[in-house]
Amino acid sequence: MSGELKKSEGHGAKPVVPTPSATVTVVRDAKGGIEVLMMRRNLKSGFVPGMHVFPGGGVDESDFSFKNNNLCKCFDDTAASGMLGLACDGLAYWAAAIREAFEESGLLLARDDSGATLSLSDAAIARRFTEHRRRLNAGQLAFPELLRAEDLQLAADQLTYFAHWITPVGLPRRYDTRFFMAEAPEGQEPLQDEQETIAAAWVSPGEALSRHRRGEFAMRTPTVRTLEDFSGYDSVASLRRGLAGRREVPAQLPRIGPDGRRILPGEPGYEELGAAEQ
């Protein structure tokens, strides 16, 4: 968000309503600990250009269909909505996270009728899904149609919900984003889409944070805080247990200080900035 520090709302104007969004932090076990998949945004993007991010984006209309389209038998909308503190339509966030991961990184969390996780190690299958991804990104194919065509089910139970971030008041683009963690599916390799993302890399949380402090790895506050959190775990299994054990996921709404720094709830100056927004 560094390019969006200038406030877009005048005094007394209504804040921009945040867009419902979802993102997924894809992780894998590696020598010495876990690695996280980081995607670099296109340098010409209208939103956080050049930033290193997790795959994610806004919830699409088609994502809401998963509560009753019979393409997600492992997890229902009632359970999903309850976890997010919503009355309904919570499953749409899981669907959006999985869809965005496929669109931006090429990784698809899905299962066939036997329950086996989708593998793209076969060259012919990989080519077919590359074409699915191209059509999906071009708006020529809806995500539910892709799953039906391949007799696949959404593997929503592979995602662990762990964070909720809302873009600060005053910015021209705001997102109300649910964060999920998922282990990288076997038999699949990430690849940028060369549209929204221009690079894909596996990196340990500690290394990403070190490069960020050196000014070599631009990241937003939620990304940094996620990596700080994940850096305390030495395996995907321990990370999943740690995240699953959290009973509450409070919303984090940063506020922008006079110097542009993001200030979080509980930090000095947060309440004063809130009063100034009134």
C-alpha positions in Angstrom: 0.0 0.0 0.0 3.0 2.3 0.0 1.8 4.0 -3.2 -1.6 4.8 -1.6 -0.7 6.8 1.5 -2.6 9.9 0.3 -6.0 9.9 1.7 -8.9 9.8 -0.8 -11.7 11.0 1.5 -12.2 14.6 2.5 -13.4 15.6 6.0 -16.8 14.2 6.7 -16.8 12.0 3.6 -17.9 8.4 4.0 -15.0 5.9 4.0 -14.6 3.5 1.1 -16.4 0.3 1.9 -13.8 -2.6 2.0 -14.1 -5.3 -0.7 -14.6 -8.8 0.8 -11.4 -10.7 0.0 -9.4 -13.8 0.8 -5.7 -14.7 0.6 -3.8 -18.0 1.2 -0.3 -18.4 2.6 0.9 -21.6 0.9 3.7 -23.3 2.9 5.8 -26.4 2.6 8.4 -28.3 4.7 12.0 -27.7 3.8 15.4 -28.3 5.3 15.7 -26.3 8.5 12.0 -25.4 8.7 9.1 -24.2 6.6 9.1 -22.2 3.4 6.4 -19.8 2.2 5.3 -19.1 -1.3 5.7 -15.4 -2.2 4.4 -13.9 -5.4 5.7 -10.6 -6.7 3.0 -8.2 -8.0 3.4 -6.7 -11.5 5.4 -3.5 -11.5 2.6 -1.8 -13.5 -0.2 -3.0 -11.2 -2.6 -0.4 -10.0 -2.5 -1.9 -6.5 0.8 -2.5 -4.5 3.0 -2.7 -7.6 6.2 -4.7 -7.1 5.2 -5.9 -3.6 5.8 -9.5 -2.5 2.4 -10.9 -1.5 0.5 -14.1 -0.9 -2.0 -15.2 -3.6 -5.3 -13.6 -3.0 -8.0 -11.2 -4.2 -11.6 -10.2 -4.0 -14.5 -12.6 -3.5 -16.2 -13.2 -6.9 -19.9 -13.8 -7.5 -19.2 -17.4 -8.5 -17.5 -18.0 -5.1 -20.9 -17.7 -3.4 -22.3 -20.6 -5.4 -20.2 -23.1 -3.4 -22.6 -23.2 -0.5 -25.0 -25.2 -2.7 -23.4 -26.2 -5.9 -22.3 -29.6 -4.6 -18.6 -28.9 -5.4 -17.4 -28.8 -1.8 -18.6 -31.8 0.1 -15.8 -31.7 2.7 -16.9 -28.4 4.3 -20.2 -26.7 4.5 -21.3 -23.0 4.6 -22.7 -23.2 8.1 -19.3 -24.3 9.5 -17.4 -21.8 7.4 -19.7 -18.9 8.3 -19.4 -19.7 11.9 -15.6 -19.7 11.9 -15.7 -16.2 10.3 -18.4 -14.8 12.5 -20.8 -14.4 9.6 -24.5 -15.4 9.3 -24.0 -17.0 5.9 -21.8 -17.2 2.8 -18.6 -17.9 4.7 -17.6 -20.7 2.3 -17.2 -18.1 -0.4 -14.0 -17.0 1.2 -12.5 -20.5 1.2 -13.5 -20.7 -2.5 -12.0 -17.3 -3.3 -8.7 -18.2 -1.6 -8.4 -21.5 -3.6 -9.5 -19.8 -6.9 -7.0 -16.9 -6.4 -4.2 -19.3 -5.6 -4.8 -21.2 -8.9 -5.2 -18.0 -10.9 -2.0 -16.3 -9.6 0.3 -19.3 -8.8 -1.1 -22.2 -10.7 -1.6 -24.3 -7.5 -5.0 -25.9 -7.2 -6.3 -27.4 -4.0 -8.8 -29.9 -5.2 -9.6 -33.6 -5.1 -11.0 -36.2 -7.4 -14.0 -38.5 -6.6 -11.7 -40.9 -4.9 -10.5 -38.2 -2.5 -7.0 -38.1 -4.1 -5.4 -34.6 -4.2 -5.0 -33.3 -7.7 -1.5 -33.9 -9.2 -0.2 -32.0 -12.2 3.0 -34.1 -12.6 1.7 -35.7 -15.8 2.6 -33.4 -18.7 -0.6 -33.8 -20.6 -2.7 -33.0 -17.5 -0.5 -30.0 -16.7 -1.0 -28.6 -20.1 -4.8 -29.0 -19.8 -4.8 -27.1 -16.5 -2.6 -24.5 -17.9 -5.2 -23.8 -20.5 -8.0 -23.9 -17.8 -6.0 -21.2 -15.9 -5.5 -19.1 -19.0 -9.3 -19.1 -19.7 -10.1 -18.5 -16.0 -7.8 -15.4 -15.9 -9.3 -14.2 -19.2 -12.8 -14.4 -17.9 -13.7 -17.2 -20.4 -14.3 -19.9 -17.8 -15.9 -19.8 -14.4 -14.2 -21.6 -11.5 -17.1 -23.9 -10.7 -17.3 -24.9 -14.4 -13.6 -25.8 -14.3 -14.2 -28.1 -11.4 -17.2 -29.8 -13.0 -15.3 -30.3 -16.2 -12.6 -32.2 -14.4 -14.8 -34.0 -11.8 -13.1 -32.2 -9.0 -14.1 -31.1 -5.5 -12.9 -28.0 -3.7 -10.4 -29.1 -1.0 -11.6 -26.4 1.4 -10.7 -28.5 4.5 -7.1 -28.1 3.6 -7.2 -24.4 4.5 -6.8 -23.1 8.0 -8.3 -19.7 8.8 -5.9 -17.7 11.0 -6.2 -13.9 10.4 -8.5 -11.1 9.5 -7.1 -7.8 8.2 -9.0 -4.6 7.0 -7.3 -1.9 5.0 -7.0 1.4 6.9 -9.7 4.0 6.6 -8.7 6.8 4.1 -7.2 4.7 1.3 -8.8 4.7 -2.2 -8.8 0.9 -2.2 -9.8 -1.0 0.8 -10.1 -4.8 1.5 -11.7 -6.8 4.2 -9.5 -9.9 3.9 -9.6 -13.3 5.5 -6.2 -15.1 5.7 -5.8 -18.8 5.3 -2.9 -21.2 5.4 -2.5 -24.3 3.2 0.2 -26.8 2.5 1.4 -26.9 -1.1 -0.2 -29.8 -2.9 2.2 -32.6 -4.0 2.7 -32.9 -7.7 2.2 -29.2 -8.4 4.7 -26.4 -8.9 3.9 -22.7 -8.6 4.3 -20.4 -11.6 3.5 -16.7 -11.9 0.7 -15.7 -14.3 2.8 -12.9 -15.9 -0.2 -10.6 -15.5 -1.0 -9.9 -11.8 2.2 -11.7 -10.7 5.7 -11.6 -12.3 7.6 -14.0 -10.0 7.1 -16.9 -7.6 9.6 -18.0 -5.0 9.8 -20.2 -2.0 11.5 -18.5 1.0 11.7 -19.1 4.7 9.8 -16.6 6.8 13.0 -15.5 8.5 14.9 -14.9 5.2 11.9 -12.9 3.8 11.9 -10.8 6.9 15.6 -10.2 6.8 15.5 -9.2 3.1 12.5 -6.9 3.9 14.6 -5.1 6.7 17.4 -4.6 4.1 14.9 -3.0 1.7 15.2 -5.8 -0.8 11.7 -7.4 -0.3 8.8 -4.9 -0.2 5.9 -6.2 1.8 2.7 -4.9 3.4 2.1 -4.9 7.1 -0.2 -8.0 7.1 2.3 -9.9 5.1 5.1 -9.0 7.5 3.1 -9.8 10.6 2.1 -13.2 9.1 5.7 -14.1 8.4 6.7 -13.0 11.9 4.0 -15.3 13.3 5.0 -18.3 11.0 8.7 -17.9 11.8 8.2 -19.5 15.2 7.3 -22.9 13.6 9.6 -25.6 12.3 7.2 -27.7 10.3 3.9 -27.5 8.5 2.3 -29.9 11.0 3.3 -27.7 14.0 2.1 -24.6 12.2 -1.2 -26.2 11.4 -1.6 -27.3 15.1 -0.7 -23.8 16.3 -3.1 -22.0 14.1 -6.0 -24.5 14.6 -5.7 -24.0 18.3 -6.6 -20.4 18.2 -10.2 -20.0 19.2 -10.6 -16.3 18.2 -9.4 -14.4 15.2 -9.9 -10.7 15.9 -10.1 -8.2 13.0 -7.0 -6.1 12.6 -7.7 -2.5 11.4 -4.4 -0.6 11.1 -4.5 3.2 11.2 -2.1 5.4 9.3 0.2 7.6 11.4 1.4 11.1 10.3 4.6 9.6 8.9 2.7 6.9 6.9 3.5 4.1 9.4 0.8 1.5 10.1 -0.2 1.5 13.7 -2.1 -1.5 15.1 -4.6 -1.9 17.9 -2.9 -1.7 21.2 0.1 0.3 19.9 0.8 3.9 21.1 -1.2 6.5 19.2 -3.8 4.1 17.8 -6.8 5.5 19.8 -5.8 9.1 19.1 -5.7 8.4 15.4 -9.2 6.8 15.7 -10.6 9.9 17.3 -9.1 12.0 14.5 -10.9 9.9 11.9 -14.3 10.8 13.4 
